[in-house]
Amino acid sequence: MHPGSPNVRVFLPILFLVIFVSCQESRSLAEGFKRVDCLVRDDPGAADELAEVQAATDWKPCAPRGMDRSFSGKTYWFRLRDPIGIRPFLVVLEWKVLWEVDMFSVPTGGETRRMQTGIRRVRSTWPVQIGDYPAFPIETGQGGTWYLRLYSGGVRLGFPISVLTREEFERRVELESAFEFAYAGILLPIVALSFLFALGLRERVYAYYGLYLFFLWLNRNANYGNAFRLLYPDWPWVAEHIVLFTLGCTYLCSLLFFRKFTRLREFMPQADRIAVGLQYLALILIPLALTSAPRYLLARTYIFLYVVSILAFLFVIFVLVFRHGQKSLWLFAAGWTIFYLAAVPHILYLLGFLPYGVLTAFGPALILPLEAMLFAGGLFQRYRTILLEKESLTRQNAEILARMESFRHAGTRYARSRLSGIDVDAILLRLNQIMEEEKIFSEEGLTLAALAGRLGISTHEFSELLNSRLGLSFPQLLLHYRVGEAERLMKAHPDKTLIEIAFESGFNSKTAFNVGFKKLRGVAPSKYRP
């Protein structure tokens, strides 16, 4: 998928239109009512009692264009008096993951009416169901007071509270729905292609990427999209917990994908061990999101992890590109860089340092399709690199086998060739005899000098002989025989574990076995094993 594809051509105009409409000035509460007062309560249970709130003396005048509170577990109240205008309108809270929002209508001399919305309430009970934002209808021409109560369990509260006519609200809902479907039309095909590649090529890295992108899309949709309305309108518990749950799953899958994609264990084993530790931490945090654990603590933990991890990812990628020559990571580096540039203002917004805005609140979500396309390009580039590496390894392996075969069966037919007065072919035959019959290569501490002594030649002569006749260094020679022995053991003893086979073949660790085997055969031992 590229910027000229049909999905992208549809998505980009809708994206710009959504940004344009979102940036237009909306009427705030202060422009919809002649007087707005504010009240904050620590205890959400006590604050739920309207009588207590009505009798409170600590109301303060305010003219809010929106909420701006950072990770607070308090309950917020607005007292609204005397609607402006003659047409009915809606009070719209432009944030979709609000736990409990109540509007109390207290007419003069009449009966109090309570309307409830928020993701903790079944959607069919919402007073306004045409959109995904909590909203309440206000009838003008009647006296009285309205009390707006807002509680959201400790998440960041920074969003506009607008006064819109029903027609204005319906137009916004239609536009955002078109945006959501165009958004899904870009991301979900990439997810599907990732799983097809994983099945076809038997490469887990594509499955990790597909899961990463799927959970990221689901988290974005649960946070800002229409997931509650379309997927689980009658399951408030899911709506309450899914945001932090999918955030944890996204983080875990990003670590799995990053480690596999960059071959981190092979090139930077110490960094890989840190990444494994973070995976275990994610496995602890994910189930916590399904409990009643404090949301603000989990949210701040994830913010910290994402900030540190994205910076670490960028550092590791550039090290691998410039130090280890992994050119296939260029598109991946570009994707992470763009995503990080969008994430910084968003994180500052979440921490309360920047105000609400389209780019601060939705920047990472808006940039996600571009990041996904760059990542998809990086995966394809990596696939081509792996194919080229496998072809090169196959040629090298064939050449090594041909060289070894040339003296393995030479017997008495070889012509006597000398290297500084040494019978080279006789030495090579003796070398092959020691390796094949005595399996000296399985000795962990075998050195060039020790093997040269067994052959009766000097270390310098042995090294020169290997390079000139076999085109191998001493470590390459050992690797050839050790990998060959590991292949034989895997076929002859399917009951043995890979670590047992590794040690019996002469490798001193499972990591060295995996790296060496994949270097020579092009696949990991676990995939090669019949």
N, C-alpha and C positions, 0 to 999 in steps of 0.2 A: 504494500500500500504506500502510495507516495502523495505529495501535496496536490497532484493533478487528478487524483482518483475521484470518482463521483461522490463518495461519502464525504470526502474532505471539502469538495466544492459546495456541498449542501451545508456542512457543519459551519464553515467559516462565516458565511453571511449571517446565519442565525446567531452565531457567537457575537459578532459585532453588533447586531441588533439588540441582543439581550443586554450587552454592556451599555449601549446607548440608552435604552429604556431605563435600566437600573440607575444610571447616573442622573436621570431627570429628577428634578425636585419634587418630592411628595409632600403633601400637607401633613404636618405633624399634629400631635394631640393638641398642642397649644394653638394651632390654627383651626382645629375642629371644635374646640370648647373655649368658652370665655375664661375659665379658671381651671387650672390643673394643680393639685397638691400631691406630694409624695410622702411615703411612709415606709420604713424598713423595720422588719421584725426578725429577731434571731430564731425564734422557735416556730417552725412551720405549722406545728400542731395547734399552738395557741393562736397564731395569726390567722388560722382558718376560721376563727369565730368572728363573724361580721359585727356582732354587737360590741366586742372589745375594740375592734378597729374604729367603729363609729364614735366610740367614747374617747379615743386617744386624743391627747393634747399636743403631741409632738409632730403633727403634720407640718410640712414645710412647702411653701410655694415653689413650683418648678415649671419649667417650660420645655419638657424633653422632646428632642427630635428622635431620641431612641434610648435604648438601654446601653449602659457602658459600665459593666461590672466584671471583674476578673475573678473567676473561680470562687464564687461565693455560695455558701449553703443557706443563705438567708432568703426570706420571702419579701417580695417587693409589692407595694400597693400604690395605686394611683387613684385619686379622687377627682372625678370629672364632673363639671357642672356647666349647665346652660349650653347645649349644642348650638353651633353657629350654622346658619343656613336654613333652608326650608325643605330640602330634599333628604330622604333617609340615606345613610351612608354606613360604611363598615370601618371599625377599628381593626387594623391588620397588624399583627406582630410578625415582622418579616424574618423569622427564624423558625426552622421546621422541627428542631429537636428540643422542644420545650415540654417539660414533664406535666405540669399542671397550670392551666390558665383559666381563671374564673372571672366572669363579669356579673356583678350584682346590680340589678336595676332597682332603685329605691324611689318610686314615684311619690310625689307629695300626697299624703293621705291614702295611698294605695298599698297593694300587697307586694312585698319584695319578690323579685324574680331572679333566679340564679341560672346562668348559662355556663356550661363547662366544655373545655376543649383541652388539647395537649395529648402527647403520645401515651400517657398513662390511662387515657380514656378510649374506649372503643370508638372507632371513627364514625360509626353510624349515629352516635349520640351528639356529634358536633353540631353547633347551631348553624354553621356555614360549611358545607361539604364540597363546594365547587373547586376548591384549591387545596394546597398542601400546607398553607400557613394558617395558624390559629387566627380566627377572625370572629368578630361579634357585630351583629346589626344594631344600629342606633336609630331609633325613631325620633324625629324632631317634632316640635310643637307640643311636647308634654313636659311638665315641670319635673323636678326631682334631681337625684344625684346617681351617678354610676361609680361603682368601685371595681377597679381592675386589679386582680391578684395574680402574681406571677411567682412560680417556684420551679426551679429546674435542677435540683439535686447537686449543686456545686460545680456545674460546668461554666465555661466562659459565657457571659451574657453581654454581647455587644452587637446590636442590630437596630434598625429603624423601627419605630412604631408609627404607622402611617394612617391617615384618614383618606379612604378612597370610596368612590361610588361603586355600586355593584358592577356597572359596565366597565369601569377602569380595572377593577379586580379581575373580571372575566377575561379581558384582553391580556392581562399579565399572565394569567394561568395558561391561556392558549399558547402564548409565546414560549413560556418556560417548558410546556409539554413538548412542543416541537424541538426545542433545544435538547431535552432529555433523550428523545428518540434518536435524534441525529448523533448525539454523544454515544449512545449505546451502539448505534450502527457503525461506529468506528472501532470501539474497543472490543466488543464481543466477537466480531470476526477474527480479530488478532488472537483473542483467547482460544477460539476454536482451532485456528491454524497451529497454535503452539501445542495443543494436545495431539493434533494429527501428526505433527513432526515428532513428538515424544513417542507415539505409538509406532510410527513408521521407522524411525531411526534408532529406537530403543535408547534414547538419550534423556536422562532425567532432567537435565538442565532446561529443556523446553517445557516439561510439566511444571517445574518450579516457577518458570516465568509466567506460564498460563495461570497458575494459582495466585501468584503475586498480583498480576493485573486484574484478575477476577475479584479478589478481595478488596483491592484498591478501588475498583469501580463500585462494588457493593457498599463500601464505606462512604464513598463520595455520594452515592445515591441515597443512602440512609441519612446522611447529614444534610444534604442540600437538595436532593431530588424528590421523586415521587414513589419511593420504595414503600413507605407506609401505606399509601393509598392503593397501590397496585399489588403488593406482595403479602402484607400481613395486617390488613385493616382491623381485624378482630382479635389481634394478639398484642395487646399493649406491652406485655412482658418482653416480647421480642424487640419491639420498637425501643424500649428503654435500655436494653443491654447490647443491641447489635452494633452500635457505633464503636464502642471500645473493644468489643470482641473482634470485629473485623479489622480494627486497627492493629491489634496484637497479631492476628493471622497474617496480615500484610507484612508486618515487620519480620515475622519468622520466615515467611516465604522469600522475602528480599534477601535475608542472610543465606538461606539455602541456595538461592539462585546465584548470588554474588560469589559465594565460595566455589561453586561448580563452574560458573562461567569464566572466572578469572584463573582457574586452576590454582587457587590460593595455597592449598596444602603443598603443592609441588614447588611453587616459587617463593612463598613467604610462609613457612610452617608456623612461625611464632604468631604472626597475625591471624593465621587460620585457627590456632588454639583459642585466641581471644574471641573470634567469631563463634566458635563452638560454645564457649561460655555464655555469650549473649543469646544463643539459641535456647539454652537451658533456662535462662532468665525469662525469655519470651514464653516458654512452655509453662512457667509458673504464673505469669501475668495473665495469660489468655483465660484460664478458668476463673481467675479472680474477677474478671469483667462480668461473669455470670452470677456473681454473689452481690451482697449488699455492701461491699467494700467501698470506702469513700471515693466518689468519682473524681474529686479534685486532685487526690493523691495519684490515682492512676493516670489522669490526664497529664499532670505535670511530669510524671515518670516517663510517659511516652514522648513528650516534647523533648525532654533531656536526651533520651535514647536516639531519637531521630536526628537531633542537631549533631550530636557526637558521631553517630554512624554515617551520616551523609558526608561529613567532613573527612572521616576516615576512609570511606569508599573512594572519594575523589583522590585522596593522597595515594592510596594503594594503586588505583588505576593508573595514575601518572607515573608512579614508580615502575609498574609493569610495562607501560608503553615505552618509556625512555631508557630504562635500565635493562629490561629483559626483552625488548623488541616485540612485544605483543601488539602488532599493528591493528589486529582485529578489534581492539578495544577503543578505537578512536570514536566511533559512533556512540558507543556506550558511555564514554567520558563526556561527549557532547550532551547526551540525554540527561546524565546526572547533573551536569553543570547548569543546564537550563532549569531543571527541576529545583535545584538548590537556590538559584537566584529568585525563583518564584516563592520558595518556601520561607526565605528569610523574613520578608515583610509579613507573611502569614503568621509565623511564630511570634514576631514582635506584637502583632495584633492579639494573638491568644494570650500573651503575657501582659497585655494592657498598655503597651508602650505606643501603639499606633491605633488610631480610631478606625471605626468601621468604614469600609469602602469596597468596591467591587474587587480590586486587585488584592487588598489586604485580606479580605474574608474568603475569596474564591480563587486566588491566584494559582495555587497548586492544582486545583481541580480543572481550571481552564487550560493549563499547560499540559495536562496529562496526556491528551491525544497525541500531541507532538512528541512528548517523551516516549510514548508507546511505539510510535512509528520509528523513532531513532533506535530504540531497543530492538525492534523487530529487524531493522537493517543490520544492527550489530550481531544478532543471532545468525542471520544468513551469512554474514561475513565470516563469523566464527566457523560455521558449517563448511564453507569453502576452504578455510585454512586447515581444518581437520582433515578434509579430503586430500589436500596437497601433502600434508604431513604423513598421512597413511601411505600414499603412493611413494613418497620418498623413503619411508621406513621399509616398505616392501622391497624396493629396489636394493636398499642397503643390505637387508637381510639375505636376499638372494645372492648378492655378491659375496657376503661372508660365507654362506653355506657352500658356494662354489669353490671358494678358496680352501675351506676346510676339507671339502670332498676331494680336492685335487691331490692332497697328500695322504688322506685317510686310506685310500685304496691304491696307493701308488705301488706298494710292495717292492718287488725287485725290478719294476719297470722304470723307476725313476732314473734320470740322468744325474750324474754327480755334479752338483754345482757348489761352489765354494764361496764363503763370505769370510775373507781374511783367513783362509786356510781351514775353514770349518765346513764339515759336510752338512749343509743346510737341510737338505731333504731328510737325512737320517735324524737330525735333531727334531724336525717337525713331526716325523713319524713317532719318535719317542715321546714328544710332547702330547700328541693325541692319545698315545697308549696310556700315559699317566693320568690324563684327564678322564678318558672313557672307562678304564678298568679300575683305577685307584680312586677316582673321583676326588682328587686332591683339591679341586676348586671349592668343595663344600667346607673346607677348613676356613673358619671365619678370619683368622689372622694371617692367611697366606700372603706372602709378599713377593715382589719381583725377584729380590735377591734369593729367597728360599727356593723358588722354582728354577731359577737359573742354576743354582747349585745342584739341584737334582739332575739337571741336564748336562752338567759338567762344563758350562760356559760362564763367561763373566756377565754381570748385570748389563753392561753396555752392549755387549754382543747380542744378548737375548733381546734387549729393547730394539736394537737396530734390525734384528731378524724379523721381529713381529711387524715393524713398520714397513720394511722393504718387501717382504714376501706376502704378508697377510693384510697389510693396510690397517692394522689394529694397534691400539695401545694396550697395555697390560690390563687396566680396568675393563676395557671393552671385551678383551678375551675372556676374562672371568665372567662378565655379564652374559656373554653368549652361551657359555656352558651352564651357568646357573639357571638361566631362563629355560634352556633345553631340558635340564633335569627337572625343573618345576613342571614343565609341560608333561613329561613322562610320569611324574608322581600324581598329577591331577587325573590322568587317564587311568593309571594303574590302581590308585587308591582313592576312590571317590568319597570314602568315609573320612578321610583326613581333612582337618581344617586348613585353611589357607595359611595361617600363622605357623602351623606345624610344617607344612610344605616349604614355606619361606626359610625356616631355620635349617631344615634338612638339605636345602639346595645351596646354603652358604650365605644367605642374606642375614644381616644382623638386626633387621627390624622389619615390621610389616610395611612401614612407609617406604623404605628402600626397595622392598620387593615390589610394591605397587608401582612406584616411579620407574624402576628398571624394567619391569615386565612391559609396562605400557610404552616405554620408549622404544623397545625392540619389536614388540608385536602390534603396537598401535591401539590396543584395548587393555582395560584393567583385567587383572586375573579373575575377578568375580564374574566378568562378562565372558571371558574366554573359556572358563571351565565348562566342560560338556555336562 
